[in-house]
Amino acid sequence: MDVSAIENPSFLKSYTIEELDTLADSIRAFLIDQISKTGGHLASNMGIVELTIALHKMFDSPKDKLIFDVGHQAYVHKILTGRASQFDSLRQTDGLSGFLKREESIHDVYEAGHSSTSVGAAAGMLFSKPYNSEVGRVIALIGDGSLNSGTALEALNFLGHYPEKNPIIVINDNEMSISPNVGHLSKILTNVRMKRSYRSMKRRTSKMVPRRLRGFTSKVEGRLKGFLAGSNTFETLGYKYFGPIDGHDFKALLRAMETIKKLDEPVVLHVRTVKGKGYQFSENDKVGRWHGCKPFEVENGQFHGESDQTVSYSDIVGAHLIKKAAIHPSLHVISPAMTAGSGLSEFQQKYPKRYIDAGIAESTSALVSGALAMQGVKVFLSIYSTFLQRAYDQVIHDIARHKAPVIIGVERAGLVGGDGETHQGIYDIPMLSHVPNMMIAHGKDARELRGLIDYALTLKQPIAIRYARANTKPEEGVSQINAPTWEIVKKGTKGTIIVFGEFVNAVKKLIESDSLDVTLINARFIKPLDETALDDIDTTKPLIVHEESSLQGGLGSGVLAHYAKRARPLNHVRLMGFDEAYVPQGNRQTLLKRYGLDAMSIVKQMEKMIREN
């Protein structure tokens, strides 16, 4: 079947089981072919093909609201709603979003880039029904890993208090989120999968009990279930529970959905799927390499670019932490479900008792880190910039307030490419810069990144060390850093450029090739500012402060505040960064150039300012 010809999901209403199976095969082949070229979230979408098709067949989108948790597992939904022809632009600049996008389709009723929000969003839509006749049934599709989050559990508890709202919660249970699931809820789901005694007894006895007595027997039935199978958390919260059922069996899926559509009470449908199903490399992946993948060769599963001579900053950090763990016997590494993505798989294997995966629970990971560090244990909390936002209260209240010496590895700082606006790491500096006791740093290369980690291990206060989602040369060695000072990379007389991160070396190369007579400063410590270095700058000459970050509350704001306190004249200053922007997905270098923030734009801006001065 040519899935590119699909315009909307209405055709599914008349499809037979056999036709649905053929469609599922066609969609999987399409996904493998397209994602091998563009990269993207393959495994999660391969596992949810039948479930998505069944939802669109049994419900009427967009009146019935299908809310996909996170949104990166909605590729099948995009195909069924007429966007297959745009998949060659998936996650590309100005192309099809890798997540749900309301401006793309009337069928994308909710956008999310962070997990565990679907149930809460469903609650909001259900409460809107008295005022909006366009809202029909509301179905929240959430993964078993996302259920570990307090956000999801709070919403489940909240909605269970309003049985008249009739939410439908579909749990896509593949025993994986990105990394393997952890937590007690994961064990509960495992127990539910294994408890067949109650389900088989119920099937046998329901036929034996007269219809007029079935209402009376429900309480006995519940107690019997508790005795045989243990309590069901979802039923305790007020939901009618169904499952688990085979998420790749159309007959079972459609029968279950036909049943739950008729119920007038909150429902949880527990569906078991195989993440990555239909492609051997993604189906056999147990560490998350195929969750969000680069372009690859279909025949052998080889990712493009794996054989080059560079390495990711995450892998540099992971390798250095292994070395530090041999020196510091208490060093613990904590991650909220990002083991593979954060380059920590080898650390986990080598030091399993000193590696803590908190699951998709960023707040908990920060809280545990703070308490652990307060007891004298050295702690490295590895967390993506975009996910650090979810632990904001704990960073302030449970880490910084106690001056707990947690090293926060802020992964994927700056632009992240294909994941787009929900994942851009441009808000962590403003978020952390005003927090008392907090330091912020960003190294210019592999050596300086290692040096910052070594320096952080000597501190008695928290520090956030940022690093980009990028590859760099795996240069050996460690930069010696003994204090939070800046580095004067080059001295000049006609102006000053303050930058940090990989822009230091990129700008240095350009100003040397142009013989530009300016001072270049590596502001490797964003907080505290190097006030001595700032006081030495001639502010009557052009000054540029650049950051791949939001300007509000960023490095540039701090520099201006410093000079304002000293009543220093600023004749010609330019802050370069993102100003009130949600930056879309796209190639990082293309986006930097578009926003005038690439290295060449920095140098061109300085040349212009020198001419105008």
C-alpha positions in Angstrom: 0.0 0.0 0.0 1.2 3.5 -0.8 0.9 5.3 2.5 1.9 8.6 0.9 -1.6 8.7 -0.6 -3.4 8.7 2.8 -5.2 12.0 3.3 -7.1 11.3 6.6 -7.9 8.3 8.8 -11.6 8.0 7.7 -10.7 5.1 5.3 -9.9 2.9 8.3 -13.6 2.6 9.3 -14.2 0.0 6.5 -10.9 -1.9 6.7 -10.9 -5.6 7.6 -8.4 -7.2 10.0 -6.4 -8.5 7.0 -6.3 -5.0 5.4 -5.2 -3.5 8.7 -2.4 -6.0 8.9 -1.2 -5.1 5.4 -1.4 -1.4 6.3 0.7 -2.0 9.4 3.4 -3.8 7.3 3.4 -0.9 4.8 3.8 1.7 7.5 6.7 -0.1 9.1 8.5 -0.4 5.8 7.9 3.3 5.2 9.2 4.3 8.6 12.4 2.3 8.2 13.0 3.7 4.7 12.4 7.3 5.7 14.1 7.4 9.1 17.1 5.7 7.7 17.6 8.9 5.6 16.6 11.6 8.1 17.1 10.1 11.5 14.5 10.3 14.2 12.6 8.3 16.7 12.4 4.9 15.1 11.9 2.3 17.9 9.0 3.9 19.7 7.0 4.3 16.4 7.7 0.8 15.2 6.2 -0.5 18.4 3.0 1.5 18.3 1.8 0.9 14.7 -1.1 -1.4 15.4 -2.2 0.6 18.5 -2.3 3.9 16.6 -4.2 2.4 13.7 -6.7 0.9 16.1 -7.2 4.2 17.9 -7.9 6.0 14.7 -10.3 3.2 13.5 -12.3 3.1 16.7 -12.4 6.8 17.5 -13.2 9.9 15.4 -10.2 12.3 15.4 -10.1 15.3 15.7 -13.5 15.5 17.6 -12.3 12.6 19.8 -9.0 13.9 21.2 -6.0 11.6 20.8 -3.3 12.9 23.2 0.1 11.3 22.6 2.4 11.5 25.6 5.7 13.2 24.5 4.7 13.2 20.9 7.8 11.7 19.3 5.9 8.4 19.0 3.3 10.0 16.8 4.9 9.3 13.4 2.2 6.7 12.6 -0.4 9.3 13.6 1.2 11.8 11.2 1.0 9.2 8.4 -2.6 8.4 9.0 -3.5 12.1 9.1 -2.0 12.8 5.7 1.6 13.8 6.2 3.5 10.9 4.8 4.5 12.9 1.7 6.4 15.3 4.0 8.5 12.7 5.7 11.6 13.5 3.7 11.7 16.8 5.6 11.2 15.2 9.1 13.1 17.0 11.8 14.8 19.2 9.1 15.0 23.0 9.0 11.5 24.3 8.1 10.3 20.7 7.7 7.9 18.3 9.4 8.3 18.3 13.2 9.4 15.2 14.9 6.8 15.9 17.6 3.1 16.8 17.4 2.6 20.3 16.1 -0.8 21.9 16.2 -0.1 24.2 13.2 0.6 21.1 11.1 -2.7 19.4 11.5 -6.2 19.6 13.1 -5.5 16.1 14.4 -2.6 17.3 16.5 -4.7 18.5 19.4 -1.9 18.8 22.0 1.9 19.4 21.7 4.4 17.9 24.1 8.1 17.4 24.1 8.5 16.3 27.7 7.0 13.1 29.0 4.1 12.4 31.3 1.8 15.3 30.4 -0.9 13.5 28.5 -3.1 12.6 31.4 -3.1 16.1 32.8 -3.8 17.5 29.3 -6.7 15.0 29.0 -8.1 16.4 32.3 -8.0 19.9 30.9 -9.9 18.9 27.8 -12.4 16.9 29.7 -13.2 19.8 32.0 -13.7 22.0 28.8 -16.5 19.8 27.4 -19.4 21.8 29.0 -18.1 24.9 27.1 -16.9 23.2 23.8 -19.2 21.0 21.8 -16.2 20.1 19.6 -14.7 17.9 22.3 -15.8 14.2 22.2 -14.1 11.4 23.9 -10.6 12.1 25.3 -8.0 9.4 25.1 -4.5 9.8 26.7 -1.9 7.5 25.3 1.0 7.1 27.7 4.0 4.8 28.0 4.8 2.7 31.0 8.1 4.6 31.5 6.2 7.9 31.6 4.0 6.7 34.3 7.0 6.8 36.6 6.8 10.5 36.6 5.1 12.4 39.4 3.4 14.5 36.8 1.6 11.5 35.4 0.8 10.0 38.8 -0.6 13.3 40.1 -2.9 13.6 37.0 -4.1 10.0 37.4 -5.0 10.6 41.0 -6.7 13.9 40.1 -8.8 12.4 37.3 -9.8 9.4 39.3 -11.6 11.8 41.6 -13.9 12.8 38.8 -15.5 9.5 37.5 -18.1 11.4 35.6 -15.4 12.8 33.2 -14.9 9.3 31.7 -11.3 9.6 30.7 -9.7 6.8 28.7 -6.0 6.1 29.6 -4.2 3.8 27.2 -0.9 2.5 28.6 1.6 1.5 25.9 3.7 -1.0 27.9 6.9 -2.0 26.1 8.9 -2.3 29.3 11.2 0.4 28.0 11.1 4.2 28.0 14.5 5.3 26.6 16.6 3.4 29.0 15.1 0.3 30.7 12.3 1.1 33.2 13.0 1.4 36.9 10.7 1.9 39.9 8.0 0.2 41.8 5.3 1.1 39.3 7.3 -0.9 36.7 7.2 -3.9 39.1 3.4 -3.4 39.6 2.9 -3.6 35.8 5.0 -6.7 35.7 2.9 -8.3 38.4 -0.3 -7.4 36.5 1.1 -9.0 33.4 1.8 -12.2 35.3 -1.4 -12.5 37.2 -3.6 -14.6 35.0 -5.3 -16.5 37.8 -7.9 -13.8 38.5 -8.6 -13.1 34.8 -9.1 -16.7 33.9 -11.4 -17.3 36.9 -13.4 -14.2 36.1 -14.0 -15.4 32.6 -15.2 -18.7 33.9 -17.4 -17.4 36.7 -19.0 -14.5 34.9 -21.0 -16.9 32.7 -22.2 -18.8 35.7 -23.5 -15.9 37.7 -27.1 -14.7 36.8 -27.2 -11.2 35.3 -29.4 -9.9 38.1 -26.8 -10.9 40.7 -23.7 -9.6 38.9 -23.9 -6.1 40.5 -24.0 -7.7 44.0 -21.0 -9.9 43.2 -18.8 -7.0 42.1 -17.6 -6.3 45.6 -16.9 -10.0 46.2 -15.2 -10.1 42.9 -12.9 -7.2 43.8 -11.9 -8.9 47.1 -11.3 -12.1 45.3 -9.1 -10.3 42.8 -7.1 -8.7 45.6 -6.6 -12.1 47.2 -5.5 -13.8 44.0 -3.6 -11.1 42.2 -2.8 -8.4 44.6 -4.2 -4.9 44.5 -4.4 -3.1 41.2 -3.1 0.4 41.6 -5.3 1.8 38.8 -8.5 0.4 40.2 -7.5 1.8 43.6 -7.3 5.2 42.0 -10.8 4.9 40.6 -10.3 3.4 37.1 -11.8 0.4 35.5 -8.8 -1.7 34.4 -8.5 -3.8 31.2 -5.5 -5.8 30.2 -2.9 -6.4 29.5 -3.7 -7.2 25.9 -1.5 -7.8 22.9 -0.8 -4.4 21.2 0.0 -6.1 17.9 -3.2 -8.1 17.6 -5.8 -6.0 15.8 -8.7 -8.3 16.8 -7.8 -8.0 20.5 -7.3 -4.2 20.3 -10.5 -3.5 18.4 -12.6 -5.7 20.8 -11.1 -4.0 23.8 -11.7 -0.5 22.4 -15.3 -1.3 21.4 -15.9 -2.3 25.1 -14.3 0.7 26.7 -16.1 3.1 24.4 -19.4 2.0 25.9 -18.4 2.5 29.5 -19.4 5.5 31.5 -16.5 5.6 33.9 -12.7 6.2 34.0 -10.9 3.5 32.1 -7.3 2.2 31.9 -6.5 0.0 28.9 -3.1 -1.7 29.4 -1.6 -2.7 26.1 1.7 -4.6 25.7 3.9 -3.8 22.7 7.4 -4.6 21.5 9.5 -1.4 21.1 11.2 -1.4 17.7 9.0 -4.2 16.3 9.6 -5.2 12.7 13.2 -4.2 12.4 15.7 -6.5 14.0 18.2 -3.9 15.1 15.7 -1.7 16.9 13.7 -4.7 18.2 16.8 -6.2 19.8 18.0 -2.9 21.3 17.9 -3.0 25.1 19.8 0.2 25.9 18.0 2.8 23.8 20.4 3.3 20.8 17.4 3.2 18.5 15.1 5.4 20.5 16.3 8.6 18.7 18.7 7.6 16.0 20.9 9.1 13.4 20.5 8.2 9.7 21.5 4.6 9.2 22.1 1.8 6.6 19.0 -0.3 6.5 20.8 -3.5 5.6 23.3 -3.6 8.5 21.9 -1.0 11.0 25.2 1.0 10.9 24.6 4.6 11.9 26.1 7.3 9.6 29.1 9.1 11.0 30.1 6.5 13.5 33.5 5.8 11.9 34.8 9.4 11.9 37.5 10.7 14.2 35.2 12.7 16.6 33.4 11.8 19.8 30.4 13.3 21.6 30.8 15.5 24.6 28.6 13.1 26.5 31.0 10.2 25.8 33.9 12.4 26.9 32.2 13.1 30.2 31.2 9.4 30.6 34.8 8.2 30.1 36.3 10.9 32.4 33.8 10.0 35.2 35.0 6.4 35.0 38.6 7.6 35.6 37.4 9.9 38.5 35.4 7.0 40.1 38.7 5.1 40.4 40.1 8.0 42.4 37.0 9.0 44.4 35.5 5.8 45.8 32.2 7.5 46.8 31.5 9.1 43.4 28.0 8.4 42.3 26.4 9.3 39.0 22.7 9.9 38.7 20.5 10.1 35.6 16.8 10.4 35.0 16.4 7.6 32.4 19.1 8.8 30.0 21.9 6.3 30.5 22.8 5.7 26.8 22.0 9.2 25.6 24.2 10.7 28.3 27.2 8.4 27.5 26.9 6.6 30.8 26.4 3.0 29.8 30.0 2.0 30.4 30.0 3.7 33.8 26.9 1.8 34.7 28.5 -1.5 33.7 31.8 -0.8 35.6 30.2 0.8 38.7 26.7 -0.6 38.9 26.4 0.2 42.6 27.4 3.8 42.1 25.1 4.5 39.2 21.5 5.5 39.9 18.9 5.7 37.2 15.9 7.5 38.7 13.6 6.8 35.7 11.6 9.6 34.1 11.6 11.6 37.4 13.9 14.6 37.0 12.8 16.2 40.3 13.5 13.0 42.2 16.9 12.7 40.6 17.8 16.2 41.7 16.4 15.7 45.2 18.3 12.4 45.7 21.5 14.1 44.4 21.2 16.9 46.9 20.6 14.7 49.9 23.4 12.3 48.8 25.9 15.1 48.4 24.9 16.5 51.9 26.2 13.3 53.4 29.7 13.7 52.0 29.2 11.6 48.8 30.5 13.1 45.6 27.6 13.3 43.1 27.4 13.9 39.3 23.9 14.5 38.2 23.7 14.1 34.4 20.6 15.8 33.0 19.6 17.3 29.6 19.2 21.1 29.7 15.6 20.8 28.6 14.8 18.3 31.4 16.6 20.3 34.1 13.7 22.7 33.8 11.5 20.0 35.4 13.7 19.9 38.5 13.9 23.6 39.0 12.4 23.6 42.5 14.6 20.9 43.7 17.7 22.6 42.3 16.8 25.8 44.3 15.4 24.2 47.4 17.2 20.9 47.8 20.6 21.5 46.3 21.6 25.2 46.2 19.9 26.2 49.4 21.8 23.5 51.3 25.0 24.4 49.3 25.1 20.7 48.5 28.2 20.1 46.2 26.3 18.4 43.4 28.0 18.6 39.9 25.1 19.0 37.5 26.2 17.9 34.0 23.9 20.0 31.8 23.7 17.9 28.7 22.7 19.2 25.3 23.2 22.8 26.2 22.4 25.2 23.3 20.6 24.2 20.1 19.9 20.5 19.7 18.8 20.2 16.1 16.0 17.9 15.1 14.2 17.8 18.4 13.1 21.4 18.1 11.7 24.0 20.4 10.7 21.7 23.3 14.3 20.4 23.6 16.5 23.5 22.8 18.9 24.0 25.7 18.7 27.8 25.8 17.0 28.4 29.1 19.2 26.8 31.7 21.6 29.8 32.1 18.8 32.3 32.9 17.2 29.6 35.1 20.3 29.0 37.2 22.1 32.4 37.0 20.1 34.0 39.8 20.2 31.0 42.2 22.3 31.6 45.2 25.4 29.3 45.7 25.2 28.1 42.1 28.1 28.2 39.7 27.8 27.7 35.9 30.6 26.8 33.6 31.0 25.7 29.9 34.3 24.4 28.5 35.6 25.3 25.0 36.8 21.7 24.2 37.4 18.2 25.5 40.4 19.2 27.6 38.6 22.1 29.3 35.5 20.1 29.9 37.6 17.5 31.8 39.3 20.2 33.7 36.0 21.7 34.8 34.9 18.3 36.1 38.2 18.0 38.0 37.7 21.5 39.5 34.1 20.7 40.4 35.2 17.7 42.4 37.1 20.1 44.7 34.2 22.4 45.4 31.9 22.6 48.4 29.0 24.1 46.5 26.9 23.1 43.5 28.1 23.8 39.9 26.4 23.3 36.6 28.8 22.3 33.8 27.2 22.7 30.4 28.2 20.8 27.2 26.6 20.7 23.8 24.9 18.0 21.8 27.8 17.9 19.4 31.0 15.9 18.5 34.5 17.2 19.0 38.1 15.9 18.7 38.8 13.5 21.5 42.0 15.3 22.5 43.8 13.8 25.4 44.7 15.7 28.5 43.0 18.0 31.0 43.1 21.8 31.3 44.3 22.9 34.7 41.6 25.0 36.3 42.1 26.2 39.9 39.7 29.1 40.2 36.6 30.4 38.4 38.5 32.7 36.0 38.2 33.5 32.4 40.9 32.9 29.8 42.3 35.7 27.7 42.7 33.8 24.4 44.0 36.7 22.4 44.7 40.4 23.1 43.8 43.3 20.8 43.2 47.0 20.9 40.1 47.7 18.8 37.4 45.8 20.6 36.5 42.8 22.8 34.6 39.6 22.1 33.4 37.5 25.0 32.2 34.0 24.1 32.2 30.5 25.6 32.0 26.9 24.4 33.1 25.8 21.0 32.7 29.4 19.7 36.0 30.3 21.4 38.1 28.3 18.9 35.9 29.0 16.0 36.0 32.8 16.5 39.8 32.6 17.2 40.4 31.0 13.9 38.4 33.6 12.0 39.9 36.7 13.7 43.4 35.3 13.1 42.6 34.6 9.4 41.2 38.2 9.1 44.1 39.7 11.2 41.4 41.4 13.3 43.0 43.4 16.2 40.5 42.5 19.0 40.7 40.8 22.4 39.0 37.4 22.6 37.9 36.1 26.0 36.8 32.6 26.9 34.1 33.1 29.5 34.3 29.5 30.6 32.6 30.5 34.0 29.3 32.1 33.3 28.7 32.4 37.0 30.5 33.8 38.9 31.7 36.5 36.4 35.4 37.1 36.3 35.2 40.7 37.6 38.9 41.3 37.2 38.8 40.4 33.5 35.7 42.6 33.0 37.4 45.5 34.8 40.4 45.2 32.5 38.3 45.6 29.3 38.3 49.0 27.6 34.6 49.6 27.4 35.0 52.7 25.3 35.7 50.3 22.4 33.2 47.9 20.8 32.2 45.0 23.0 30.3 41.8 22.0 29.0 39.3 24.5 27.8 36.1 22.7 25.9 33.2 24.1 24.0 30.3 22.5 21.3 30.9 25.0 18.3 33.1 25.9 19.5 36.7 26.5 17.1 37.4 29.4 19.1 36.6 32.5 22.1 35.3 30.5 25.8 36.1 30.5 25.3 39.3 28.6 22.8 40.5 31.2 25.3 39.8 33.9 28.0 41.7 32.1 25.8 44.8 31.7 24.8 44.6 35.4 28.4 44.5 36.4 29.3 47.6 34.4 26.1 49.4 35.6 27.2 48.9 39.2 30.6 50.5 38.5 29.1 53.3 36.3 31.4 52.3 33.5 30.7 53.9 30.1 29.6 51.5 27.4 30.0 53.3 24.1 29.3 50.4 21.7 28.0 47.1 23.1 26.1 44.2 21.4 24.6 41.3 23.2 24.2 38.3 20.9 21.8 35.5 21.8 18.2 34.4 21.5 15.7 37.1 22.3 12.2 35.9 23.3 12.3 32.9 20.9 11.1 29.3 20.7 13.6 28.0 18.2 12.2 25.4 15.8 13.9 22.2 14.7 16.6 22.2 12.1 20.3 21.8 11.4 22.2 23.6 14.2 24.6 25.5 12.1 21.8 26.6 9.7 19.8 27.9 12.6 22.7 29.7 14.2 23.4 31.4 10.9 19.7 32.3 10.5 19.6 33.9 13.9 22.9 35.6 13.3 24.7 33.7 16.0 27.3 31.6 14.2 31.0 32.4 14.5 31.1 34.2 11.2 28.3 36.5 12.3 30.1 37.3 15.5 33.2 38.4 13.6 31.3 40.3 11.0 29.4 42.1 13.7 32.6 43.1 15.4 34.1 44.4 12.1 31.0 46.5 11.6 31.2 47.9 15.1 34.8 48.8 14.7 34.0 50.7 11.5 31.2 52.6 13.2 33.1 53.4 16.4 
